Amino acid sequence: MDPGLYIAASGMLAEQVRQNALSNNLSNASTPGYQPQSVAQQSFGAILMSNSATGQPIGSLDTGVTANTVVTASAPTPLQQTGQPLDFGVSGTGYFGVRTSSGVQYTRDGQFQANASNQLVDANGDLVLGQTGQPITVSAKGTVSTSALGVFNVPNAAEQGSNLFTGAASGRATGTVESGQLNESGVDAIQTTTDMIASLRAYQAGQSAIQSIDQTMQENATSVGSLGGT
């Protein structure tokens, strides 16, 4: 089997992973507090070629690339004014804490609301937490003091989907809570679209390489068959 097929195929698979991350980023370009993902691509280790008779090394063969790590951005995003009393953003570093069915998780999406018990909840109905883990009560005027919300320092936060993260919180973060504002999405829509086009072209290049190798192999097989029949 021509090794070029494996090299081209590995590149196509890596670009598929990249395309998935980019399309997810683009679909969240307007999601408050969303942190974009990127895919780290890495070359496979070279295969050492050797003489089958003597075992003498004769060179190496690069076997393509792999997308082995998905990295989530952690840099704080700017704040955008909304004027809504239960919208909150973090200026600087830190996450809001919410109590989910899977335990306490963290988010930068501060688009909150009040539930039937006048407690502050996120869009999923999960309780928003204060710094000591207590639920937060919404006043009769429909407001919450910024000092009531916790701002958690979560080193190495792991993305869980739905704009939520898990991790071991280590005290209060240095960021401050601002009311009537939301953190913007960290996605640059124009750059993401450009990256998607580049990734698609890389994928198509892999397709073209496979088609060319396949055609060459067919021509070689036909030629060998013709020689054997004379």
N, C-alpha and C positions, 0 to 999 in steps of 0.2 A: 504494500500500500504506500502510495506517495505521501511522505511526511508533510508536504505542503497542504494536504487536505486537513490534517489535524491543526496545523498552524492557523489556517484561515478560519476553520470552525471555532477554534478557541477565541479568536478575535471577535467573531460574530456573537458568541455567547456572552462575552464580556460587555459588548455594546448593548445587548439586550438588557442586562442588569442596569447599565448606565441609563438607558432609555426609560426604564421603569422609575428610577429615582427622579429623573428630570421631569417626567410627565406628572409625577406626584407633586413635585415642587411647584410646577406651573399651575396645577389645579388648586394649590393653596396660596396663590399669590396675593389673595385678599383676606386670608385667614389671620385674625389677630394673634400676634405672638408666635406665629409659625416659624420654626427653625429649619432651614433647608438642609437636604442631605446631598452628599457627594459620594462618588464611588472611587475608591483607590484601586487602580489597575497595576498589576505587577507581572513581570516576566516569570514564566515557569523556569525552574532550574534547568540548566543545559544538560542534555544527555551526552555522556562521553561515548564516542564511537570507538570501537576497537576491531582489530583484525581477528576474524573468527577462528583463524588457524593458530595464530601465535599469541593472541591476547594483547598485542602491542597497541597502545593508544594511538589513534590516528587523527583525532580532532573532536570537536563538539558540535552538537546540533541544537539550535534554539527551537523550542517546541511551542512558541507563541506566548500568549498572555492569559491572565486570569483576573477576574474582579473579586478580590478576596475580602474587602472591607468596605462597609457602608459607614460613612462618617457624618454625624449630625453637627451642624454649626452650633456654637455656644455663645457667640458674641451677642451682647444686648442690642436690641433694635430700637429705633427712635419711637417717640410717642406721638399720637395723633389725637387732636381734640375731638370729642364727640358730644360733650355737654350732657351726657346721660349720667344721672347720679350714681348708678350702680355699675358703671364702667370704671375699671381700675387698670392702671399700667404701672410697671416697675421702671423707674428711672435708674439705670445702672444694672448691677447684677442681682440675681435672685429669682426665685419662683414662688408662686402662690401654692398653697397646699390644699388638696381636696381629698375628702374621704370617699373612696370608691368601694365597690363590692369586693375588689381585690386588695384592699388596704389603702394606705395613704399614698397618693401619687402627686405629681407636681406639674404645674403648667405656667405658661406666660400669657395665656388667653384669659384676660380679666373681664370678659363680657358676662357679667353675673346678673342674677335676678333674685327675687324673693319667692320662697315657696309658700304653701298654705299656712305654715306655722311661723311666717315672718322670719325665716332663717335665710341667710345668704347662700345661694347655690349656683353651680355652673350650669351650662346649657344641657348637661346630662342629668341634672337634678341632684348632683352630688354636693354634699356640704362643703363650703369653703371654710378653712380653719384659721384660727388665730395662731399666734406664735407658740402658745403652749398646747395647741391641738384642740382647742375648744371651738364649738360652732359659733357663728356670728349672728347676732340678732339685728334685723333691719328695723329702724325706728318707725314710729307711726307716720312720719313725714316721708318715708320711703328712702331714707338715707343711711349711710354707714360711715363712721369716722375712719379715716385712712389708718389711724393708729390701731384699729381693731384687727386689721388683716396681718397675717404673718408673711414675712419675706424670708424664705428659707434658702440657705446655702447648700446646694446639692452637687458636690464634686462628682465628676464622671457620671452625670445623669444619663440613663439609658432610655432611648425612645421606645415607647410602647404602642404608638398609634393614637389616633384621635387627639393629637396635640398634647398627650400626656407622657410624663417621664417617671421613672422609678429611680431610687437611689437612697443612700443613707445621708439624711440631712445632718449637717454639722453646725448647728447654731443659726443665728440670724445673718443674712447676707447684708452687704453694704448698701444695696439699692434702697430707694425710698418709694413709697406708694403715692401715686398721684390719682386723684379722682376726676371723673369726667374725661378720662383719656384712656386710650388703648395702645398697647405696643403694636407697631406695624409688623406685617409679615417681613421676614428676612429675605424673601425671594426677589431677585432682580429679573423681572419678566422678560426684558429684552435680551439680557445675557443668557438666560435659561433657554429661550427660543433659539438663539444662535448656537448654543451648545447642543441642542437637540438636532439641529440641521447637520452639524459637524459629525455627531454620533451616527446619524442615519447614513451619511456618506461613507463613513468608515465601515458600517455594516454592509452597504452595497458593494464596497471594494472587496470585502471578503467573499460575497456571493460571486462576483466576477472572477475572482481567483479560483474558486472551486469549479466554476463552469469551464474555465480555461484548462485547468488540470484534468478535468473529466474528459474534455474533448481530446486532449493530448493522449491520455491513456487509451481512449477508444481507437485513435489513429494508430497507436503503437500495437495494440492487440490485433487490429486488422492487418497491419504490415507483417507481424509475426505469423499470423494465420496464412497469409499469402505465400510467405517463404516456405512454410511447412508443406504446402500443397504442391509445390513445383518439383 
